Amino acid sequence: MVEYSGRTALVTGGARGLGAEICRQLADRGLRVLVAARRREAAEEVCRRMGPAAVPLSLDVASADSVTAAVDEALERFGTIDVLVNNAGVSIDGPRTALDFDEDSLRVTLDTNLVGAWRLAGAVVPGMVRGGYGRVVNVSSSYGSLTLTDSGRHPSYRVSKAGLNVVTRMLAAELAGTGVLVNSADPGWTRTGMGGPSAPRGPEVGADTPVWLATLPEGDTTTGGLFAERKPLPW
Ligand SMILES: NC(=O)c1ccc[n+]([C@@H]2O[C@H](COP(=O)([O-])OP(=O)(O)OC[C@H]3O[C@@H](n4cnc5c(N)ncnc54)[C@H](OP(=O)(O)O)[C@@H]3O)[C@@H](O)[C@H]2O)c1
């Protein structure tokens, strides 16, 4: 029996892939986990497998109304959201290049990967600041690193994750000294719907760095970084 830590985490895109595994690992560490997903039934199914620490939440990060409703529901039921894992993401322009980008794909990708994560932080972080404790993890990618970018493939995805990394830096600067730590995590190429079957690592390995950052202990000062395998990655 895992002892409840008193902390509540909200994980977006929690019903499959890395998100579901992040939920499982956070619950194993004693957190109550709000499994947030567009399809409520999918979140409920994950929660049935995880047991009483997991609670389903309907949430489409691309909809401002949905974000407001989900955060209101969570705060009403549980009082605080102590940990936010912005995991939901899409990658829909793989075959394209920087000179051949598609505007519709760009809009959907930015609205989900960048604006979605940012608006969640906007809705959740003020409560964290009031409580003097918070962990925000933006699930990013080495594809969003300016230093490591050596190709124009996946153009919308790269731009969205580079933007997300700037959000991490801005929030970390703005929240210095509040007890709220904000970091980006690169899970690495992982076998999920997005990563595909050829990826070298399973979700339990890919989830490790996001979960580590989501559970940084009280008093830790790690903030404003991009990490892979628990080590800093160049921006
Ligand atoms: N897999 C990799 O190799 C890899 C590498 C680097 C970074 N990442 C990042 O890791 C994160 C998780 O990816 P994954 O590999 O687990 O991908 P995945 O298997 O395709 O899962 C993506 C998740 O995001 C959710 N999602 C998409 N749009 C959403 C929206 N508007 N609102 C709420 N949820 C939404 C999906 O929900 P539905 O079920 O409703 O579609 C699904 O739960 C992403 O941010 C991704 O960029 C993955």
The ligand as a Tripos MOL2 file, in Angstrom:
@<TRIPOS>MOLECULE
LIG
   48    52     1     0     0
SMALL
NO_CHARGES

@<TRIPOS>ATOM
      1 N1          7.2490    9.4200  -27.9250 N.am      1 LIG1
      2 C1          8.3520   10.1030  -28.1530 C.2       1 LIG1
      3 O1          9.3050    9.5810  -28.7670 O.2       1 LIG1
      4 C2          8.5020   11.5160  -27.6370 C.ar      1 LIG1
      5 C3          9.7620   12.1110  -27.7380 C.ar      1 LIG1
      6 C4          9.9270   13.4070  -27.2630 C.ar      1 LIG1
      7 C5          8.8570   14.0720  -26.6920 C.ar      1 LIG1
      8 N2          7.6230   13.4560  -26.6350 N.ar      1 LIG1
      9 C6          6.5240   14.2170  -26.0360 C.3       1 LIG1
     10 O2          5.9040   13.4420  -25.0360 O.3       1 LIG1
     11 C7          4.5360   13.8270  -24.8940 C.3       1 LIG1
     12 C8          3.6550   12.5870  -24.9100 C.3       1 LIG1
     13 O3          3.8030   11.9730  -26.1720 O.3       1 LIG1
     14 P1          3.5020   10.4460  -26.4500 P.3       1 LIG1
     15 O4          4.7080    9.8820  -27.0960 O.co2     1 LIG1
     16 O5          2.9160    9.7810  -25.2760 O.co2     1 LIG1
     17 O6          2.4050   10.6380  -27.6090 O.3       1 LIG1
     18 P2          1.0290    9.8990  -27.8840 P.3       1 LIG1
     19 O7          1.1070    8.4710  -27.5560 O.co2     1 LIG1
     20 O8          0.6690   10.2950  -29.2790 O.co2     1 LIG1
     21 O9          0.0470   10.6070  -26.8590 O.3       1 LIG1
     22 C9         -0.2520   11.9660  -26.9860 C.3       1 LIG1
     23 C10        -1.2180   12.3330  -25.8860 C.3       1 LIG1
     24 O10        -1.5530   13.7140  -26.0210 O.3       1 LIG1
     25 C11        -2.9630   13.8070  -25.9570 C.3       1 LIG1
     26 N3         -3.4680   14.9940  -26.6430 N.ar      1 LIG1
     27 C12        -3.2370   15.4130  -27.9080 C.ar      1 LIG1
     28 N4         -3.9200   16.5400  -28.1600 N.ar      1 LIG1
     29 C13        -4.6030   16.8460  -27.0190 C.ar      1 LIG1
     30 C14        -5.4850   17.8850  -26.6350 C.ar      1 LIG1
     31 N5         -5.8460   18.8630  -27.4770 N.pl3     1 LIG1
     32 N6         -5.9650   17.8860  -25.3670 N.ar      1 LIG1
     33 C15        -5.6390   16.9120  -24.4950 C.ar      1 LIG1
     34 N7         -4.8360   15.8770  -24.8120 N.ar      1 LIG1
     35 C16        -4.3210   15.8580  -26.0640 C.ar      1 LIG1
     36 C17        -3.4820   12.5240  -26.5830 C.3       1 LIG1
     37 O11        -4.8300   12.3280  -26.2330 O.3       1 LIG1
     38 P3         -5.8880   11.5480  -27.1840 P.3       1 LIG1
     39 O12        -5.8470   10.1250  -26.7370 O.co2     1 LIG1
     40 O13        -7.1730   12.2340  -26.9060 O.co2     1 LIG1
     41 O14        -5.4340   11.7250  -28.6030 O.co2     1 LIG1
     42 C18        -2.5290   11.5280  -25.9470 C.3       1 LIG1
     43 O15        -2.9400   11.2270  -24.6380 O.3       1 LIG1
     44 C19         4.2420   14.8010  -26.0280 C.3       1 LIG1
     45 O16         4.2810   16.1320  -25.5560 O.3       1 LIG1
     46 C20         5.4020   14.5670  -26.9850 C.3       1 LIG1
     47 O17         5.6900   15.6830  -27.7870 O.3       1 LIG1
     48 C21         7.4230   12.2090  -27.0920 C.ar      1 LIG1
@<TRIPOS>BOND
     1     1     2 1
     2     2     3 2
     3     2     4 1
     4     4     5 ar
     5     4    48 ar
     6     5     6 ar
     7     6     7 ar
     8     7     8 ar
     9     8     9 1
    10     8    48 ar
    11     9    10 1
    12     9    46 1
    13    10    11 1
    14    11    12 1
    15    11    44 1
    16    12    13 1
    17    13    14 1
    18    14    15 2
    19    14    16 1
    20    14    17 1
    21    17    18 1
    22    18    19 2
    23    18    20 1
    24    18    21 1
    25    21    22 1
    26    22    23 1
    27    23    24 1
    28    23    42 1
    29    24    25 1
    30    25    26 1
    31    25    36 1
    32    26    27 ar
    33    26    35 ar
    34    27    28 ar
    35    28    29 ar
    36    29    30 ar
    37    29    35 ar
    38    30    31 1
    39    30    32 ar
    40    32    33 ar
    41    33    34 ar
    42    34    35 ar
    43    36    37 1
    44    36    42 1
    45    37    38 1
    46    38    39 2
    47    38    40 1
    48    38    41 1
    49    42    43 1
    50    44    45 1
    51    44    46 1
    52    46    47 1
@<TRIPOS>SUBSTRUCTURE
     1 LIG1         1 GROUP 0 **** ****
